[in-house]
Amino acid sequence: MLDRSPTQQAAIWLHSFSEALESGNVAAVSALFLEECYWRDLLTFTWNIKTMEGRSAIEAMLSATLARTKPSDWQIAGEATRDGDTVEAWFTFETAVARGEGILRLTDGRCRTILTAMRELKGHEEKRGRRRALGVRHEADPNRETWLEARRREEASLGYSKQPYCVIIGGGQGGIALGARLKQLGVPTIILEKNARAGDSWRKRYRSLVLHDPVWYDHMPYIPFPDNWPVFTPKDKMGDWLEMYAKVMELNYWPSSRCRRASYDSERKEWTVEVDRGDESVVLKPRHLVFATGAYGPPREIELAGTEDFAGEILHSSRYSDGTRFKGKNCVVVGAASSAHDVAVDLWESGAKVTMVQRSPTTVVQSGTLMELAFDIYSEAAIERGITTEIADMKVASMPFALLPETQKPLYDRIRARDADFYEKLAQAGFALDFGPDETGLMMKAYRTGSGYYINVGASDLIIKGEIAVKSGTEIERLTRNTIKFRDGSEIPADAVIACTGYHSMHETVAEIVSREVADRVGPCWGLGSGTPGDPGPWQGELRNMWKPTAQEALWFHGGNLALSRFYSKFVALQLKARMEGIETPVY
């Protein structure tokens, strides 16, 4: 078999796989996989976002799902490729209710990893491309309703005379991306945003904030950034883009609207959502409720002994916007991850004297290095090679979380070797560095805890030069009137303390709006169950509670960075559309 081309090898394997599935021979399917194997499914078999690890897990999944899924018409798409001993191929297929696509990887003729992902529901395809709306009826009609009139009618009725099928709490990029997906699928949806304008969640953040991820990684669904968009997007520019996007995608977006509380009636299968919309109170009755308040929940406030004696200002980074009023003052930034570095730079640029209190080691990566070595499939060069953002998203999704450490550790070995001089200087400045408990670097920290890392866009250089002081290796003992005392006996002046101490899990927002009982039943969001600090086991294989059914019926979580939000919004929307249309969605 090894003398055959990669495409021939993949086609032979896929044919055997298809035949075994069609005959219902689960053991024959299992035999096509290596002993160490992974099947990641995005809805097509499991109506879940789930990774089966090992043959026995694959057999159990197929035994439970194969008869109703009825997979068929498996076809290799394009040419397969070979990288060392691995053959990689894309394919398409169908189930009883959907069309799907995926990526498989073979070693020695057997499968190590396979991704199956739902692309669309049969009979409920998006109205795009050849299916797009005509936009006009070419005939005279005295009762004609223009686009603007229809839009105004929809805005006036939804939430009042007509109830939405779905309510999304949170109108940042996550809520907007999901709202756009649902709009294209014809799912009546209202997005609730507490701020006065779409994009304000970005505009209100500290003045110097710029996205640390490149433009090719950050596109929204349907409308990519234009070709002249900067590589790194300033926060206010991002805010304006989101405001434009919500308008042109015709989203039912309610600004200045705060969800006061919500409760679920399990008999009626509907939520009661109480909303303060400007000066009025509105009660919504959706079938589904999505929390899209970011990857995180409420701010994790800092508790310091002596707070009552402190004469200065203490605030969480979520409430920090501008360092102007701190000019000439001694400012202490507690924390040493992304927000802490950005706030420290903003304070320094505003003329403050800044000390960063580092409570635990941080993974730092140079932006240029990360762009070159880690974002190779999200780049202009990738586009020129034919790797679109959509292709890159699928390639990333095709790699099971369990295998990421084995790819990330060699990457960070290269990064440390390449930037050894930078890391030595940073350590000499008193900054505590690490690359995770298993040396797998930034990406694994992002998935496991969403914290503990920084992409250097300038702050590290100020630390190396001594422009931003660092205090690490000891804990804060207490505040005095105008200083901070540490357990090692040292003391530094402080006129203001900015706590860049992160956020609680998004399920804590559920506790505030729904109930403590429901929040505890659902459990925390994010993390893989890796057993590393901040990410307790057991192993989940996927991010906890994200983009899939939870322990509370009809309650969903959507969030993550722009890339994750873009990709997984599609699958949340497909799950909601299927339920609205009465398609059976038994969750495995």
RAJOGI-V42152 format. One record per backbone hydrogen bond with DSSP energy under -1.0 kcal/mol. NH is the residue of the N-H (numbers start at 0). CO is the residue of the C=O. E is the energy in kcal/mol with one decimal. If there is no record, write none. Layout:
nh & co & e
NH & CO & E
NH & CO & E
//
This chain:
nh & co & e
3 & 0 & -1.8
8 & 4 & -2.5
9 & 5 & -2.5
10 & 6 & -2.5
11 & 7 & -2.4
12 & 8 & -2.2
13 & 9 & -2.9
14 & 10 & -2.3
15 & 11 & -2.0
16 & 12 & -2.6
17 & 13 & -2.7
18 & 14 & -2.5
19 & 15 & -2.3
20 & 16 & -2.2
21 & 17 & -2.7
22 & 18 & -2.0
24 & 19 & -2.1
25 & 23 & -1.4
28 & 24 & -1.9
29 & 25 & -2.6
30 & 26 & -1.9
31 & 28 & -1.6
32 & 29 & -1.8
33 & 110 & -2.7
37 & 111 & -2.4
38 & 51 & -2.5
39 & 113 & -2.9
40 & 49 & -3.1
41 & 115 & -3.3
42 & 47 & -2.5
46 & 42 & -1.5
49 & 40 & -2.1
51 & 38 & -3.1
53 & 36 & -2.8
57 & 53 & -1.8
58 & 54 & -2.8
59 & 55 & -2.2
60 & 56 & -2.2
61 & 57 & -2.5
62 & 58 & -2.4
63 & 59 & -1.3
64 & 60 & -1.6
65 & 61 & -2.6
68 & 64 & -2.0
69 & 65 & -2.1
71 & 93 & -2.6
74 & 91 & -2.4
76 & 89 & -2.7
80 & 87 & -2.6
82 & 85 & -2.9
85 & 82 & -1.9
86 & 105 & -2.3
87 & 80 & -2.8
88 & 103 & -2.2
90 & 101 & -2.2
91 & 74 & -2.5
92 & 99 & -1.9
93 & 71 & -2.6
94 & 97 & -3.0
95 & 68 & -2.6
98 & 119 & -2.7
99 & 92 & -3.0
100 & 116 & -2.4
101 & 90 & -2.2
103 & 88 & -2.8
104 & 112 & -2.5
105 & 86 & -2.7
106 & 109 & -3.2
109 & 106 & -1.7
110 & 31 & -2.5
111 & 104 & -2.8
112 & 104 & -1.1
113 & 37 & -1.9
114 & 102 & -2.5
115 & 39 & -2.4
116 & 100 & -2.9
117 & 41 & -2.2
118 & 98 & -3.3
119 & 98 & -1.6
121 & 96 & -2.5
123 & 120 & -2.0
127 & 125 & -1.8
130 & 127 & -2.2
131 & 128 & -1.5
138 & 136 & -2.3
143 & 140 & -1.8
149 & 145 & -2.5
150 & 146 & -2.5
151 & 147 & -2.5
152 & 148 & -2.1
153 & 149 & -2.2
154 & 150 & -2.5
155 & 151 & -2.1
156 & 152 & -1.8
157 & 153 & -2.5
158 & 161 & -3.9
159 & 156 & -2.5
161 & 156 & -2.2
164 & 187 & -1.8
165 & 187 & -1.9
166 & 287 & -2.0
167 & 189 & -2.7
168 & 289 & -3.2
169 & 191 & -2.7
175 & 171 & -2.5
176 & 172 & -2.4
177 & 173 & -2.4
178 & 174 & -2.5
179 & 175 & -2.3
180 & 176 & -2.0
181 & 177 & -2.6
182 & 178 & -2.2
183 & 179 & -2.0
184 & 180 & -1.1
185 & 182 & -1.3
186 & 181 & -2.7
189 & 165 & -1.8
190 & 251 & -2.5
191 & 167 & -3.1
192 & 253 & -2.4
199 & 196 & -2.0
201 & 198 & -1.4
202 & 198 & -2.2
203 & 199 & -2.5
204 & 201 & -1.6
206 & 320 & -2.1
208 & 205 & -2.1
210 & 232 & -3.0
214 & 230 & -1.3
216 & 213 & -1.5
222 & 220 & -2.4
228 & 225 & -2.0
234 & 208 & -2.2
237 & 233 & -2.3
238 & 234 & -2.4
239 & 235 & -2.2
240 & 236 & -2.1
241 & 237 & -2.3
242 & 238 & -2.0
243 & 239 & -2.5
244 & 240 & -2.9
245 & 241 & -2.5
246 & 242 & -1.5
247 & 243 & -2.8
248 & 244 & -2.2
249 & 246 & -1.4
250 & 245 & -2.3
252 & 250 & -1.6
253 & 190 & -3.2
255 & 194 & -3.5
256 & 192 & -2.9
257 & 275 & -2.3
259 & 273 & -2.7
260 & 273 & -1.0
261 & 512 & -2.1
262 & 271 & -1.8
264 & 269 & -2.8
268 & 264 & -1.6
269 & 264 & -1.4
270 & 285 & -3.4
271 & 262 & -2.8
272 & 283 & -2.7
273 & 260 & -2.9
274 & 281 & -3.1
275 & 257 & -2.7
276 & 279 & -2.7
277 & 255 & -2.7
279 & 276 & -2.3
281 & 274 & -2.9
283 & 272 & -2.8
286 & 164 & -1.4
287 & 164 & -1.7
288 & 553 & -2.4
289 & 166 & -2.8
290 & 555 & -3.0
291 & 168 & -2.9
296 & 503 & -4.1
299 & 501 & -2.8
300 & 298 & -1.2
306 & 303 & -1.3
308 & 305 & -1.4
310 & 480 & -2.8
312 & 494 & -1.4
314 & 496 & -2.4
316 & 498 & -2.3
318 & 315 & -2.2
319 & 316 & -1.2
325 & 322 & -1.9
326 & 323 & -1.6
327 & 350 & -2.2
328 & 325 & -2.4
330 & 352 & -3.1
331 & 495 & -2.7
332 & 354 & -2.8
333 & 497 & -2.3
334 & 356 & -2.7
337 & 452 & -1.1
340 & 336 & -2.2
341 & 337 & -2.4
342 & 338 & -3.0
343 & 339 & -2.4
344 & 340 & -2.2
345 & 341 & -2.2
346 & 342 & -2.6
347 & 343 & -2.4
348 & 344 & -2.9
349 & 345 & -1.2
350 & 347 & -1.6
351 & 346 & -2.5
352 & 328 & -3.0
354 & 330 & -2.2
355 & 468 & -3.4
356 & 332 & -3.2
357 & 470 & -2.5
361 & 431 & -2.2
362 & 451 & -2.4
364 & 453 & -2.0
366 & 455 & -1.7
369 & 365 & -2.5
370 & 366 & -2.6
371 & 367 & -2.0
372 & 368 & -2.7
373 & 369 & -2.3
374 & 369 & -1.4
377 & 374 & -1.2
382 & 378 & -2.0
383 & 379 & -2.2
384 & 380 & -1.2
385 & 382 & -1.7
386 & 381 & -2.9
387 & 385 & -1.2
391 & 387 & -2.6
392 & 388 & -2.6
393 & 389 & -1.8
394 & 390 & -2.3
395 & 391 & -2.5
396 & 392 & -2.5
397 & 393 & -1.6
398 & 395 & -1.4
402 & 399 & -1.5
403 & 400 & -1.0
406 & 403 & -1.4
407 & 403 & -2.6
408 & 404 & -2.4
411 & 407 & -2.4
412 & 408 & -1.9
413 & 409 & -1.9
414 & 410 & -2.1
415 & 411 & -2.3
416 & 412 & -1.9
417 & 413 & -2.7
418 & 414 & -2.4
422 & 418 & -2.2
423 & 419 & -2.2
424 & 420 & -2.1
425 & 421 & -2.1
426 & 422 & -2.3
427 & 423 & -2.1
428 & 424 & -1.1
429 & 426 & -1.8
430 & 425 & -1.8
433 & 361 & -1.5
438 & 435 & -1.6
440 & 434 & -3.0
444 & 440 & -1.5
445 & 441 & -2.5
446 & 442 & -2.0
447 & 443 & -2.5
448 & 444 & -2.7
449 & 444 & -2.1
453 & 362 & -2.5
455 & 364 & -2.8
461 & 457 & -1.4
462 & 458 & -2.1
463 & 459 & -2.5
464 & 460 & -1.9
465 & 462 & -1.0
466 & 461 & -2.0
467 & 461 & -1.3
468 & 353 & -2.4
470 & 355 & -3.1
476 & 484 & -3.0
477 & 484 & -1.4
478 & 304 & -2.9
479 & 482 & -2.5
483 & 491 & -2.6
484 & 477 & -2.8
485 & 489 & -2.7
486 & 474 & -2.7
488 & 485 & -1.9
491 & 483 & -2.1
493 & 481 & -2.5
494 & 329 & -3.5
495 & 329 & -1.5
496 & 312 & -3.0
497 & 331 & -2.5
498 & 314 & -2.7
499 & 333 & -2.5
500 & 498 & -1.0
503 & 297 & -3.2
507 & 504 & -2.0
508 & 505 & -1.2
510 & 506 & -1.6
511 & 507 & -1.5
512 & 508 & -2.0
513 & 509 & -3.2
518 & 514 & -2.1
519 & 515 & -2.6
520 & 516 & -2.0
521 & 517 & -2.4
522 & 518 & -2.8
525 & 543 & -2.0
526 & 446 & -1.0
530 & 534 & -2.4
534 & 531 & -2.6
539 & 527 & -3.1
543 & 526 & -2.2
545 & 542 & -1.2
546 & 556 & -2.7
554 & 551 & -1.7
555 & 288 & -2.2
557 & 290 & -2.6
564 & 560 & -2.7
565 & 561 & -2.4
566 & 562 & -2.3
567 & 563 & -2.6
568 & 564 & -1.5
571 & 567 & -2.1
572 & 568 & -2.4
573 & 569 & -2.1
574 & 570 & -1.8
575 & 571 & -2.1
576 & 572 & -2.8
577 & 573 & -2.4
578 & 574 & -1.7
579 & 575 & -2.3
580 & 576 & -2.2
581 & 578 & -1.1
582 & 577 & -2.5
587 & 45 & -2.7
//
